[in-house]
Amino acid sequence: MKKGMYKMERTKIAVVGATGMVGQRLLVLLENHPYFEVVKLAASKNSAGKKYGDLMENKWKLDIKMPEYTKDMIVEDAMDVKNIANGVKLIFCAVNLDKKELVALEEAYAKEEVVVVSNNSANRMKTDVPMIIPEINANHLDIVETQRKRLGTKKGFIVVKPNCSIQSYVPVFAALKEFGIKEASICTYQAISGSGRTFEEWPEMVGNIIPYIGGEEEKSEIEPLKIFGHIENGEIKLNDTMKFSAQCIRVPVLDGHLACVSFNLENNPGKEVLIEKIKSFKSDITDLPLAPKEFIHYYEENDRPQPLLDRDNEKGMQITVGRLREDNLFDYKFVGLSHNTLRGAAGGAVLTAELIKKLGYLD
């Protein structure tokens, strides 16, 4: 076949939870996507039956314009599982429900033989549900066959993306894992968009800091253990050689989660070797449409990374790191940054879906 003759068929998909901030980001990222075609939008029952453009006229939160292709689409009820699943192979799930309802809803979609890429936390710690950062643990998708047996499906399954809070430090530990990460103390400084709100909706955050974000610290401590875990006897076993302690703080920044991290190593090769390992960390998925060409960028400047300057690197999909140096209590410390609604949410979900398609799970 001559070069250029083959064009990948676009997969029909749905966005469930299309009205929230993550849903809006998904719709922007999926506009003219080479792999996917959005054919259905779903949200709460109160939103069902309305044109998306009319519904979102005063609810659109992003500084990017609402995609034209969405405006005349009729929003459906997210609970109408059979109807939404009909004619699509994959859904992005970003709905706001309690844990039991989310588990039931996502499993219901999977049982309709649809692949579910979830931004929600409800299924993250299930032992047969892969929680993926595509550049780090794509091999965890091997657990899908075990999950399908539990659900009684042939094609349907659930894959989740990890919490937005961990994206700024887990990639660094992936780059350094050969030296044995023993324990880490982490403090995250998290943007308000992580709550799905803007400064207009949350004026008390202007000039303020809130030293608590419900559930974030627990997720920040345990989710890395699953990402660095392994598959054994039909389940993903948590890593038992690492320990994490986290504090998560809400700060008056619109986008971008920053983490200050101190850590100990089993084997200490020296600062310069660690920095070089971070700089040279290679991803094998750079051919995917949303994948950054450089997964982790290390800054030599002492005042980087910064949310305003660095969060949008490589379409918001790059992790930026700086200030790796020796620590008085731990071996080393560094500062990491990620875009919480792109790499940490919608972008991470789209990249995961791209990986799933590339690996043939949608065939």
N, C-alpha and C positions, 0 to 999 in steps of 0.2 A: 504494500500500500504506500502511495506517495505521501511524503511529509505534508501535513496540513489537511489531509482528506478526512481524517477521523475527528469527530467532535463528540465529546461526552454528552450523553443524554441527560438533561436536567431532571432531577428527581422532584416530584410534587410533594410539598410539605405543608404543614400547618403550624401556626404560632398560637399557642394556648397561653393566655395571659398577655394579650397583645396591647393592653391599655396602660400597663405600668411602665416604669422607667426602663427596666430590662427589656420588656417587650418592645418598647419604642426603639431601643438600641438594636435589637434583633432585626426589626423591619428595615432600618437604615442599612445595616450590614448586608442584608439579603437582597437589596435592590440590585438587579442585573447580575446576580451571583452566577458564576459559570456552572456550578454544580446543582443549585437548588432553585425551585420556582415556588413561591408562596401562593397557594391557591385557597387557603382558608385561614380565617382569623377567629379566635374565640376569646371570650372573657366571661365576666359574671352574667348571671341571668338578667340583671338589670340593664346590661349593655346590649343584650341580644336583640337582633332585629333592626338595628340601626346601622346606617352607613358609618364606616370608620371615620371618614373625614368630618362628618357632622358631629359625631360623638366626641371627637378629640379636638374640636375647634378651640376650646378654651382649656384643654387639659394637656396639650403637647408641651413637654418639659425641656426638650433638648434645644440646643442652640443651632441645630441643623434642621432644615425644613422637613416637614412631613413628606415622605416619598409619595409621588403622584399615584403610583400603582395601587396604593392602599386606600385612597380616598373614597372610591365607590364600592369597595368590598363590604359586604354585609357581615357584621359581627355575629357569631353564633354563640350559643350557650356552651361553656366549657364542659358542662356535665353531660352534654348530648354526645357521648363517646362514640357510639356506633356511626352516627352521621358524620362526625368530624373525621373519624378514622377511615371512612369509605373514600377511596381514591387517593389516599396519601400513603407514603411509605415511612415517613418520619415526622415527628412533632417536636418542637421546642416547647418545654413546659416551664412557665415562669409565673404561675398563678399563686395567689396569696390565700392559702387555706391552712387549717391546723394539720398537725402531723398525720393523724389517722386518716383524715380525708385525703391528704396528698398521696399517702401510700396507696390507698384504695383507688384513687383516680389514675395514678401513673400505671399501676398494675392492670387496671381495666383497659387502658390504651394498649399496653403491651400485649394483652390477651386478644386484642383485635388485630394482632400481627403487625403492629406498628413499632418502629424503633423510637424510644422516648429518650431525648437528650434533656436532662433536667437541670435547672438552675437552683432547685430547692434542696433543702438539707434532709428531708424526711427519709430518703432511702440511702443516704451516704454511708452509713455504717453497717448496712446489711452485708454479710460476708460474701454474697455472690453477686453484688452490684459493683461493677468497676467504677472507681472514682479517678478520673483521668486528667492529668496535665500531659497533653500529647507528646511533648518533647522529652518527658521523663519516664512515664510508665505505661506506654501504649500496650505493652505485653499483658497488662491486666485484663485486656479485652478477651483473653483466652478463657476467662471464667464465664463468658456469656453462655456457653453450652450448658453449664451447670444451672445457671439461672433459668434458661429456657425449659429445662426439665422440671424445675420447681413450678414454673408458671404454666406448664403444659402448652408451650408455643413452639412453632417451627421457625418463625422469623422474628417475632417480637421480643424485645428485651428493653431494659432500662440501663442507661449509663448516666452518671452524674458528674458534674464538675465540682471541684472543691470550693471551699469558702474563699471569698475575695481576700480575706485578711492574710492568708498564707502565701499568696503568689509572690510577694516581694522577698521572701527568704528561702522557701523550699527550693527554688531553682539554684540558688547559691550552694545549698547543701548537696544538691544533686551533682554539681560540678566538683565538689570536694569529698564526695562520699568514700573514695578510695582510702582516705586518711582516717576514716572512722569517726563519725560525729557522735560524741558521747552525750552531752547535754547542752541545752541552749536556754538562755533567758531572753525573752523577746518583749518589746513594748511597741505596739502598733499605734500609729496616729492616723485615724481613719476619716476619710472625707464624708461629708453629709449626704452625698448622692448614694452612699451605701445603705441609707435608710429609705431610699426612694423619694427623697425630698430635695427641694431647692431652698435657697435662703429666703425667698418670698414666702414659702410655706412654713419655714422654721426660723422666724426672725430672732428668737432667743439664742440661736447659735452664733449670731454676729458678735464678734469680740468675746466669745465664750468657749470654754472647754468643758466637756462632760467626761468624767473619769470612769465611765462604765458603759458598756454596750452589751445588752442581754444576750447570753449564749455565745458570744464571740470568743471569749477566752478559752472555753472548753473546746470549741471547734479548732482553735489555733494550736491547741496542745495535742489533740488526738488525731486530727486528720492527716498531719504529716506522717504519722506512724503507719497509716494505711497506704499512703502513696509509696512509702519506702518498704512496704511489706512484700510478701511473696505468696504465690498460690501453692497450697498444699492440701491434699485430701478434699478437693472440691470447695475450698473456701480461700478467701484472701486473709492470710494471717498478718496481724499487726507486727511491725518491727519491734523487737524487744531489746534492742541495744541502745536506743536513743531515749532521751527524756527531754521534755519541753515544758517551760513555765512561761505563761503569757499574761500580759496586761494589755487591754484594748481600750483606747481612748478616742472619743469623738472630738475632732478639731474643726475650726471654721475654715475649711477648704472645700471647694465644690467637688472636685474630682482628684483622685490619686491617694492611695494608701501607702504610707511610709512606715518602715519598721527599723528600729534600732535593736541590733542583735549581738549578744555576747555568747561565745560557745567554746567548748573544749573538744579536743581531738584525741583519738587513741594514739596516733602517730603524728608528730609535729614536724613538717618538712621545712618550716620557715615561711615568713611573710611573702617573700618574693615568689616562691613556688606556688603558694595559694593564689596570689593575684594572677599569675600566669595561667593557672588551671581555670580560673573564672573566665579570663579573656579568651581562652582557646576552646571553651566548651562548645561542642558542635551538636546541632540538631540534625536528624536525618529526615525531617519532614518539611524542609524548606521549599519543596515543590508545591505545597498546598497553598491555595489562593490567599488565605489570611495569615499564613505563617510568617513571622519576621525572618529576614535573612540572617540577622544577628540576634539570637535569643536573649543573651545577656550582654549588656554593655557596661564596662567598668570605666568609671571616671577617675582620673588622677587628681583632679581639682578637689580641694578640701571642702568646698561649698556645694558639692553635687553628690547625689541627685536632688533636684527640687521639683515639686509637683508642677509648677507653672512652666518650667523649662523642659521637663523631661517626660512627663506622663504620656504625651502623644507620640513619642518616638515609634516609628514603624507602625503607624495606624493604631497606636495605643496598645500594641501587642508585645512590646519589648520590655524586659526587666532591666532596670538600671541600678547600678551598685556603685558604692564609693566608700572611702574612709576605712578600708580594712587595715587594722593596726593591732598591735599587742595590747592586752588588757591586764589590769592589775589583779583582778580576781579570776578571770577566765584566761584561756589562751589568746583569743582574738575577739575583735568586735568589728562590725561593719554596719552600714546603712543601706537599705534597699527600698526600691520604689516600684509600684505597679499601678496601672490605671484600673481602678476597681470595677467600673462598669463595662470596660472593654476586655482586657486580659482577664480580669477577675469575675466577669459575668457573661455578657452577651458574646463578646469576642471569643472567650474561651469555649463557650458552647458551640459556636459556629465552627471553630477550628476542630473541635472534637467530632462534630458531624462530618466535616471534610475528611478527617482521618477514617471514620467509619465507612464512608463511601469508597475511599481509596482502597480499603482493605477488603471490599466486596460484600460487606454485611447488608447492603441494600439491593443486591442483585437478585 
